[in-house]
Structures are given as structure tokens and as C-alpha cells.
Amino acid sequence: MKLLVIGSGGREHALVWKLAQSPHVTQVWCAPGNAGIGMERVARTGAPVECVNIGAEDLPALLAFALERKPDMTVVGPDNPLAMGVVDLFQKHGLRIWGPTAQAAQFEASKVFSQQFMEKYGIPCPRGGVFTDPALASQFAAELGGKCAVKADGLALGKGVIVCRNMAEADAAIQRMLVHREFGQASARIVIQELLDGIEVSFHALCDGKTAKLFPTSQDHKRAFDGDQGPNTGGMGTYSPTPFLTDTELAAAERAILGPWLRGCAAERIHFCGLLYPGIMLTRTGPKVLEFNVRFGDPETQVYLTRLENDLVELFDACLTGTLDRIQLRWRREAAVCVIMASAGYPGKYEKGKPITGLNEVAQLENVKVFHAGTARAGDAIVTNGGRVLGVTALGKDLSAARETAYAAVERIRFDGAFYRRDIAAKALNYRAPSGVSA
């Protein structure tokens, strides 16, 4: 099989790395890819993965390339191409592509759509409201005591959510979005949700339109600095599994969330083929969905795919053929931890082109894989080319061992201005299950 992967980040590097291991695969292209992706090789043939200089949102150029090279399957990594309809476009031209259509991608592309869908089909979620009028929005926020999450309706690079603890912060967020249009058309409408107390975790589920297969849990770290301080980012690290749900509780959460979601999709005639990624808050009254995503999380993909034992090509093929119910997901018993190394200034302004050292040394370490997120080649050197630069990922017999290995690898990698959180997985390691409950 020949594969085309769309995207250029750490998620796409992990996807390429895992897909290239499949004995079914003979050739892989990635558009546009990055320096790390270009160093991967196809296991069956030894051929290098070829990075193609086409942007992930340049749909006409992606289509032209696919029509010329005829990949047997295209895999879409990022959210924007999905919302723009890349799957619909490829399907229209008879090309096989894994990922949800633009209609199905609304679960992530529109916070308004997903909030209204959850309320309509009884999916547990925070109390929320949809607004275009600042005064009405402020009135609703006041009903919540100012403790709320103000969310832009559309895609905003993972930064369109402002968490507010009082009315001054809520009104400022409402003004930023509805009046000053800080996120452009994405904030023409907003959703305001009550702020829930609890532990936030990530769910991932493969879907073929009628069956959903749930992954083990993971936990992302969105804030830039230790102790969940600083601005929201695309994600500064993650780990899997988490200790916060017993197997029984996870099964109950699956029934409460994925069950009504699948029934709602059937009722609305939404055929969802791809990956559903709900962000979940574990509250005293049970798990509640904060929002939906319609693609693999980044950096959750890095820890999931290092633990996944199945052939990823076969899983994606099952999604496309509607045979996912015949497959059992298999996971390594080891835990995985991913620490993001970022550029100084991220998620704000940052400089590019900083040489990275230590990668060759770390490549020799056992149970460590460095996924490139924002890198490029400059002659013989690999340099920074983004806010999130590397996802240093490690396996270990337990979370403590995986974390120790990941940070030992991080300390061997250097580039000017590099920073990273030092508390990835700390919540899990400090967690004590409620009395009488085994986690």
C-alpha cells in the first residue's frame, strides 16, 4: 500500500512512524511533514518517507498530488483540513481517505453545534449557553457567578477557550471574542459553559460510522508552565494510562457518552468515520464532556501509538470498511509519558531556526522515541521551526519509570530558549484512589 499523511506536527510524526511499521505499506508521503518525519523509513522496503512541500490546508494541491500519485489511503492529521472538507473533496474524486467529512467535523469545528448536540441527545456536559449578544452573554455568565469557560464557536488553533474565575474575567473574555473579534469569524458566536470541578482526562475512540472502540485514558497538560500556570497551549505533555477511573467506571463512562453520541449521529444521519476525541471532566456526579475533537490529540497520539500493538493500517481500513466491530484493540502494559520541548515565548511569539543538539545521542536510548513537532533542516543541522518543537516520549514498566526515562532524555537535548514543564504525570503519581476503590 502507498499512503499519504496530511500534516506536519508531532501527531503526524507519530502517525507516520506507526503506519510505516505496517507490513502492508510500501511507500509513505507526508504533506508537508517535518525534519523528523523525513528521517523515518518504511519497515517493509527500507524506503525513506518522502516529505512533500504542500501545506495541510492547500486542498487543491493535495488533491492534484493524490490524483497523480494515487495513494491507496490518505490519512488526515490536523483539524482545519477536516473542517474545510478535504475528506469530501477526496471522496468526490474516488480517493480513499481516513477522517470525518465536513459535516461530521462540526463536532470540533463548531462549539455551538457540539453543545446543542450534547444537550439534545442527553450526553452529560456542563450547563451552557450560546450567544452573539455581549449583554446576554454577560447576563448568563453572571448566573454562573463569573465562574465559566468562554469558548469561540470556531477553530482557533486550540487557543479559543478562556477560563474565567469571576465576572471581571468573564466580561473581558466576552468583549475579546464578541466585540473585538480576537479570533476573527471563529468568535462571531460563543459558548459559555459552567466551570466544573474535577480531574480532566482525554478519551479517544476509533469510529466506523456505527461502532466506536475506546482507547485507554490519557491526560494532557494544556497550560504552559508547571502547576497548570500560564496561558493555554496546544499541549505541553501527556501520559497514558491514567489512574483516575477503574475499569468498571471507564465502561460506565463509555456507555454514558459514546452510546448516546452514536445514537445521535444515527438520528442526524451523520456518518462519522475517523477518531473522536472528547475532553472529559471527572466530576462528583460522573464524567462530563467539555468538548469534542474529531482527530487524534497532540500530544496524546505520541503516547497512544507507542503503546498500541495493533497494525494501525488495519485499524484505519476497518474504519473505512465498517468492520471495526470485528477488531479487538491491543495495548502494551507499559505506561508512556511525552514531554513537549517548546520554543521560548510559546504560545506567544517565538523565534525559529535555533540549532538542536543531542538528538543522535537520544536516538540510541532504549524505550525512547523523539517525535518532531516543529523542526526543519538547515544544511546538515536540524533547527527549530515552531512553538512546540519536540515530543520526547518514553515507555516504562509504570508511570514513574516512564517519566524518569522521558526527563532523562529531555535533559540531553538542547536548543536556545528551550523550555518544558517538569510536572508531566505528577497528578497521577500523587493521586490516591478513594477509600475502597482500586484504580
C-alpha positions as CSV (number, residue, x, y, z in Angstrom):
1,M,0.0,0.0,0.0
2,K,1.0,3.6,-0.7
3,L,0.0,6.1,2.0
4,L,-0.3,9.9,2.1
5,V,-0.4,11.5,5.5
6,I,-1.5,15.2,5.7
7,G,0.1,17.4,8.4
8,S,3.4,18.5,9.9
9,G,3.3,18.2,13.7
10,G,4.2,15.7,16.4
11,R,0.9,13.9,15.9
12,E,1.7,13.4,12.2
13,H,5.2,12.2,13.0
14,A,3.7,9.6,15.4
15,L,1.1,8.5,12.8
16,V,3.8,8.2,10.1
17,W,6.1,6.3,12.4
18,K,3.4,3.8,13.3
19,L,1.9,3.4,9.8
20,A,5.4,2.9,8.3
21,Q,5.8,-0.2,10.6
22,S,2.9,-2.0,8.9
23,P,3.9,-4.9,6.6
24,H,1.1,-3.7,4.2
25,V,2.9,-0.4,3.5
26,T,5.5,0.1,0.7
27,Q,5.6,3.9,0.4
28,V,4.7,6.9,2.5
29,W,4.4,10.6,1.6
30,C,3.7,13.3,4.2
31,A,2.5,16.8,3.2
32,P,4.2,18.9,4.3
33,G,6.0,16.8,7.0
34,N,9.0,18.0,9.1
35,A,12.6,17.1,9.6
36,G,11.9,14.1,11.9
37,I,9.2,12.7,9.6
38,G,11.7,12.8,6.7
39,M,14.1,10.6,8.7
40,E,11.6,7.7,9.1
41,R,11.7,4.7,6.8
42,V,9.2,2.1,5.7
43,A,9.8,-1.1,7.5
44,R,8.9,-3.4,4.6
45,T,11.0,-1.8,1.9
46,G,13.5,0.4,3.8
47,A,12.4,3.4,1.6
48,P,12.6,6.8,3.3
49,V,9.3,8.7,4.0
50,E,9.1,11.5,1.5
51,C,8.0,14.9,2.7
52,V,6.1,16.8,0.1
53,N,6.1,20.6,0.1
54,I,2.3,21.1,0.2
55,G,0.5,22.8,3.1
56,A,-2.1,20.8,5.0
57,E,-4.7,23.4,4.1
58,D,-3.8,23.7,0.4
59,L,-6.7,21.4,-0.7
60,P,-6.3,21.8,-4.5
61,A,-2.6,21.0,-4.4
62,L,-3.2,18.0,-2.1
63,L,-5.9,16.7,-4.5
64,A,-3.7,17.2,-7.5
65,F,-0.9,15.3,-5.8
66,A,-3.2,12.4,-4.8
67,L,-4.7,12.1,-8.3
68,E,-1.2,11.9,-9.7
69,R,0.4,9.5,-7.2
70,K,-2.7,7.5,-6.4
71,P,-2.1,6.6,-2.7
72,D,-4.2,3.6,-1.6
73,M,-5.2,5.6,1.6
74,T,-4.8,9.2,2.8
75,V,-4.7,9.9,6.5
76,V,-5.6,13.4,7.8
77,G,-3.9,14.6,10.9
78,P,-5.0,18.2,11.7
79,D,-8.4,19.7,12.4
80,N,-8.5,22.5,9.8
81,P,-8.3,20.4,6.6
82,L,-11.1,18.2,8.0
83,A,-13.3,21.3,8.7
84,M,-12.5,22.6,5.2
85,G,-13.8,19.4,3.7
86,V,-10.7,17.6,2.5
87,V,-12.4,14.2,3.0
88,D,-15.4,15.2,1.0
89,L,-13.2,16.5,-1.8
90,F,-11.1,13.4,-2.0
91,Q,-14.1,11.1,-1.9
92,K,-15.7,13.1,-4.7
93,H,-12.7,12.2,-6.8
94,G,-12.8,8.5,-5.9
95,L,-9.9,8.6,-3.5
96,R,-9.8,6.6,-0.3
97,I,-9.3,8.8,2.7
98,W,-9.5,8.3,6.5
99,G,-11.1,11.0,8.6
100,P,-14.6,12.6,9.1
101,T,-16.4,14.6,6.5
102,A,-17.0,18.3,6.9
103,Q,-20.5,17.5,8.3
104,A,-19.0,15.1,10.9
105,A,-16.1,17.5,11.7
106,Q,-18.7,20.0,13.0
107,F,-18.2,18.3,16.4
108,E,-14.9,20.1,16.7
109,A,-15.3,22.9,14.1
110,S,-18.4,24.3,15.9
111,K,-18.6,24.5,19.7
112,V,-22.2,25.7,19.2
113,F,-23.1,22.5,17.2
114,S,-21.5,20.2,19.7
115,Q,-23.1,21.9,22.8
116,Q,-26.5,21.7,21.2
117,F,-26.0,18.1,20.1
118,M,-24.9,17.0,23.6
119,E,-28.0,18.7,25.2
120,K,-30.3,17.2,22.6
121,Y,-29.1,13.6,23.0
122,G,-28.5,13.5,26.7
123,I,-24.7,13.4,26.7
124,P,-23.5,14.5,30.1
125,C,-22.0,18.0,29.7
126,P,-21.7,21.3,31.6
127,R,-24.6,23.7,31.7
128,G,-24.1,26.1,28.7
129,G,-25.5,28.8,26.5
130,V,-24.9,30.1,23.0
131,F,-24.5,33.9,22.4
132,T,-23.9,36.5,19.8
133,D,-25.0,39.4,22.1
134,P,-22.4,40.6,24.7
135,A,-25.1,41.8,27.1
136,L,-27.0,38.5,27.1
137,A,-23.7,36.6,27.4
138,S,-22.7,38.7,30.4
139,Q,-26.1,38.0,32.0
140,F,-25.6,34.3,31.6
141,A,-22.1,34.4,33.0
142,A,-23.4,36.3,36.0
143,E,-25.9,33.5,36.6
144,L,-22.8,31.3,36.9
145,G,-21.1,33.7,39.3
146,G,-18.5,34.5,36.7
147,K,-17.0,31.0,37.0
148,C,-17.2,29.8,33.4
149,A,-15.4,28.9,30.3
150,V,-15.9,31.2,27.4
151,K,-15.4,29.4,24.0
152,A,-15.1,30.7,20.5
153,D,-17.5,28.7,18.3
154,G,-15.0,28.0,15.5
155,L,-11.5,26.6,15.3
156,A,-8.8,28.9,16.9
157,L,-5.7,26.7,17.0
158,G,-6.5,25.3,20.4
159,K,-6.5,28.7,22.0
160,G,-10.2,29.8,21.7
161,V,-11.1,28.9,25.3
162,I,-10.8,31.4,28.1
163,V,-11.3,30.1,31.7
164,C,-12.8,32.7,34.0
165,R,-13.0,32.8,37.8
166,N,-15.0,36.0,38.3
167,M,-17.2,38.4,36.4
168,A,-14.4,40.8,35.6
169,E,-12.6,38.0,33.7
170,A,-15.8,36.7,32.1
171,D,-16.8,40.2,30.8
172,A,-13.2,40.7,29.5
173,A,-13.4,37.4,27.7
174,I,-16.8,38.1,26.2
175,Q,-15.5,41.5,25.0
176,R,-12.4,39.9,23.5
177,M,-14.5,37.5,21.5
178,L,-17.8,39.1,20.6
179,V,-16.7,42.7,20.4
180,H,-13.1,42.8,19.4
181,R,-13.3,39.5,17.5
182,E,-9.9,38.4,18.7
183,F,-10.4,35.1,16.9
184,G,-12.0,36.6,13.8
185,Q,-15.1,34.8,12.5
186,A,-14.4,31.9,14.8
187,S,-15.7,34.1,17.7
188,A,-18.8,35.5,15.9
189,R,-20.7,33.2,18.2
190,I,-19.6,31.9,21.6
191,V,-20.5,29.2,24.0
192,I,-20.3,29.9,27.7
193,Q,-20.2,26.8,30.0
194,E,-20.2,26.5,33.7
195,L,-16.8,25.8,35.2
196,L,-16.7,22.2,36.5
197,D,-14.5,21.0,39.4
198,G,-12.7,17.7,38.9
199,I,-10.0,15.9,37.0
200,E,-9.7,16.4,33.3
201,V,-8.8,13.5,31.0
202,S,-8.8,12.7,27.3
203,F,-10.9,10.0,25.7
204,H,-10.1,8.7,22.2
205,A,-12.3,6.4,20.2
206,L,-11.9,5.0,16.7
207,C,-15.2,5.0,14.8
208,D,-16.5,3.4,11.6
209,G,-19.9,5.0,11.5
210,K,-21.7,2.5,13.7
211,T,-19.1,1.2,16.1
212,A,-16.8,3.1,18.5
213,K,-13.7,1.5,20.1
214,L,-12.5,3.3,23.2
215,F,-8.8,3.8,23.9
216,P,-7.3,3.7,27.4
217,T,-7.4,7.1,29.1
218,S,-4.7,9.8,28.9
219,Q,-4.2,13.2,30.4
220,D,-3.0,16.3,28.5
221,H,-1.3,19.4,30.2
222,K,-2.6,22.5,28.4
223,R,-1.1,25.3,30.5
224,A,2.4,26.4,29.6
225,F,4.0,26.2,33.0
226,D,4.3,23.9,36.0
227,G,1.3,23.7,38.3
228,D,-1.1,24.5,35.4
229,Q,0.0,28.1,35.4
230,G,0.4,30.4,32.4
231,P,-1.6,30.6,29.1
232,N,-3.3,27.7,27.3
233,T,-1.2,25.9,24.7
234,G,-1.7,23.2,22.2
235,G,-0.5,20.8,24.9
236,M,2.8,20.6,26.8
237,G,2.9,16.9,27.6
238,T,0.8,13.9,28.3
239,Y,0.8,10.3,29.7
240,S,-1.2,7.1,29.5
241,P,-2.8,5.3,31.2
242,T,-4.3,7.5,34.0
243,P,-5.3,6.1,37.4
244,F,-8.5,8.1,37.8
245,L,-11.1,5.6,36.5
246,T,-11.4,1.9,37.4
247,D,-12.2,-0.5,34.5
248,T,-15.9,-0.5,35.7
249,E,-16.1,3.3,35.8
250,L,-14.5,3.6,32.3
251,A,-17.0,1.1,30.9
252,A,-19.8,3.1,32.5
253,A,-18.4,6.4,31.1
254,E,-18.3,4.7,27.6
255,R,-21.9,3.8,27.8
256,A,-23.0,7.2,29.1
257,I,-21.0,9.2,26.4
258,L,-20.4,7.1,23.3
259,G,-23.7,5.3,23.5
260,P,-25.9,8.5,23.1
261,W,-23.3,10.0,20.8
262,L,-23.6,7.1,18.3
263,R,-27.5,7.2,18.6
264,G,-27.4,10.9,18.0
265,C,-25.2,10.5,14.9
266,A,-27.6,7.9,13.5
267,A,-30.6,10.2,14.2
268,E,-28.9,13.1,12.5
269,R,-27.6,11.0,9.6
270,I,-24.0,11.8,10.4
271,H,-21.7,9.1,9.2
272,F,-18.6,9.5,11.4
273,C,-15.5,7.7,10.2
274,G,-12.3,8.6,12.0
275,L,-11.2,9.4,15.5
276,L,-13.5,11.0,18.1
277,Y,-11.6,12.7,21.0
278,P,-13.9,14.0,23.7
279,G,-12.3,16.1,26.5
280,I,-13.8,14.8,29.8
281,M,-14.1,16.3,33.3
282,L,-14.4,13.7,36.0
283,T,-16.9,15.3,38.5
284,R,-18.5,14.2,41.7
285,T,-21.7,13.4,39.6
286,G,-19.8,11.5,36.9
287,P,-17.8,12.2,33.7
288,K,-19.0,15.1,31.6
289,V,-17.9,16.1,28.1
290,L,-16.3,19.5,27.9
291,E,-15.9,19.5,24.1
292,F,-15.3,17.2,21.2
293,N,-12.4,16.9,18.8
294,V,-12.5,14.9,15.6
295,R,-8.9,13.9,15.2
296,F,-6.1,12.4,17.3
297,G,-4.9,14.7,20.1
298,D,-1.4,16.2,20.0
299,P,0.5,15.1,22.1
300,E,-1.9,12.2,23.1
301,T,-1.1,10.5,19.8
302,Q,2.5,10.1,20.8
303,V,1.7,8.1,23.9
304,Y,-1.1,6.1,22.4
305,L,0.8,4.9,19.4
306,T,3.8,3.9,21.4
307,R,1.5,1.7,23.5
308,L,-0.7,0.4,20.6
309,E,0.1,-3.2,19.5
310,N,-2.4,-3.3,16.6
311,D,-1.4,-2.6,13.0
312,L,-2.6,1.0,12.5
313,V,-3.2,0.5,8.8
314,E,-5.6,-2.4,9.6
315,L,-7.5,-0.3,12.1
316,F,-7.9,2.6,9.6
317,D,-9.0,0.1,7.0
318,A,-11.6,-1.3,9.4
319,C,-13.0,2.2,9.9
320,L,-13.3,2.7,6.2
321,T,-14.9,-0.7,5.5
322,G,-17.3,-0.6,8.5
323,T,-15.7,-3.7,10.1
324,L,-14.4,-2.2,13.3
325,D,-16.6,-4.4,15.4
326,R,-14.5,-7.4,14.4
327,I,-11.3,-5.9,15.8
328,Q,-10.0,-6.0,19.4
329,L,-7.7,-3.2,20.3
330,R,-4.5,-4.4,22.0
331,W,-2.2,-2.3,24.2
332,R,1.2,-2.8,25.8
333,R,1.1,-3.0,29.5
334,E,3.8,-0.3,29.9
335,A,3.0,3.3,30.6
336,A,4.0,6.1,28.3
337,V,5.0,9.7,29.0
338,C,5.5,12.5,26.5
339,V,7.2,15.8,27.4
340,I,7.0,18.7,25.0
341,M,10.1,20.8,24.5
342,A,9.0,24.3,23.3
343,S,10.5,27.5,22.0
344,A,10.9,30.5,24.3
345,G,7.9,32.7,24.1
346,Y,5.4,30.0,23.1
347,P,2.4,30.1,22.9
348,G,3.1,33.8,22.0
349,K,5.8,35.0,19.7
350,Y,8.9,32.9,19.3
351,E,12.0,32.7,17.1
352,K,12.8,29.9,14.7
353,G,16.0,28.5,13.3
354,K,17.7,27.5,16.6
355,P,20.0,24.5,16.1
356,I,19.0,21.4,18.1
357,T,21.7,19.2,19.6
358,G,21.6,15.8,21.3
359,L,19.1,14.1,19.0
360,N,21.5,11.5,17.8
361,E,22.5,10.6,21.3
362,V,18.9,10.3,22.5
363,A,18.1,8.1,19.5
364,Q,20.3,5.4,21.0
365,L,18.4,5.3,24.2
366,E,16.2,2.3,24.9
367,N,12.4,2.9,25.2
368,V,12.6,6.5,24.0
369,K,11.2,8.0,20.8
370,V,11.5,11.7,19.9
371,F,8.7,12.9,17.8
372,H,9.3,16.1,15.9
373,A,6.6,18.8,16.0
374,G,8.2,22.0,14.8
375,T,11.5,21.2,13.1
376,A,13.2,21.8,9.8
377,R,16.5,21.0,8.1
378,A,19.2,23.7,7.6
379,G,22.0,22.0,5.8
380,D,23.1,19.2,8.0
381,A,21.5,20.6,11.1
382,I,18.0,20.2,12.5
383,V,16.6,23.5,13.7
384,T,13.5,24.7,15.5
385,N,10.6,25.7,13.2
386,G,7.6,26.0,15.5
387,G,6.3,26.8,19.0
388,R,6.2,23.1,20.1
389,V,9.4,21.7,18.8
390,L,9.8,18.1,20.1
391,G,7.7,15.5,21.9
392,V,10.1,13.3,23.9
393,T,8.3,10.1,24.6
394,A,9.3,7.2,26.7
395,L,7.9,3.8,27.8
396,G,8.3,2.3,31.2
397,K,7.1,-0.5,33.4
398,D,4.9,2.1,35.2
399,L,4.3,5.8,35.0
400,S,7.2,6.6,37.4
401,A,9.7,4.7,35.3
402,A,8.4,6.2,32.0
403,R,8.5,9.7,33.4
404,E,12.1,9.2,34.7
405,T,13.2,7.9,31.3
406,A,11.5,10.8,29.4
407,Y,13.0,13.5,31.5
408,A,16.5,11.9,31.3
409,A,16.2,12.1,27.6
410,V,14.9,15.7,27.6
411,E,18.0,16.8,29.6
412,R,20.3,15.6,26.8
413,I,18.6,17.7,24.1
414,R,19.5,21.3,23.8
415,F,18.4,24.4,21.8
416,D,18.5,28.1,22.6
417,G,15.4,29.1,24.6
418,A,14.1,25.6,25.1
419,F,11.6,25.2,27.9
420,Y,9.3,22.4,29.1
421,R,7.1,21.5,32.0
422,R,8.7,19.4,34.8
423,D,5.5,18.1,36.2
424,I,4.1,15.9,33.5
425,A,2.2,12.9,35.1
426,A,2.7,14.4,38.6
427,K,-1.1,14.4,39.2
428,A,-1.2,10.7,38.5
429,L,1.8,9.9,40.7
430,N,0.3,11.9,43.6
431,Y,-3.2,10.5,43.2
432,R,-4.7,8.4,45.8
433,A,-7.9,6.5,44.9
434,P,-10.9,7.0,47.1
435,S,-11.1,4.6,50.0
436,G,-12.3,1.2,49.0
437,V,-11.8,1.8,45.3
438,S,-8.9,0.3,43.3
439,A,-7.8,2.5,40.4
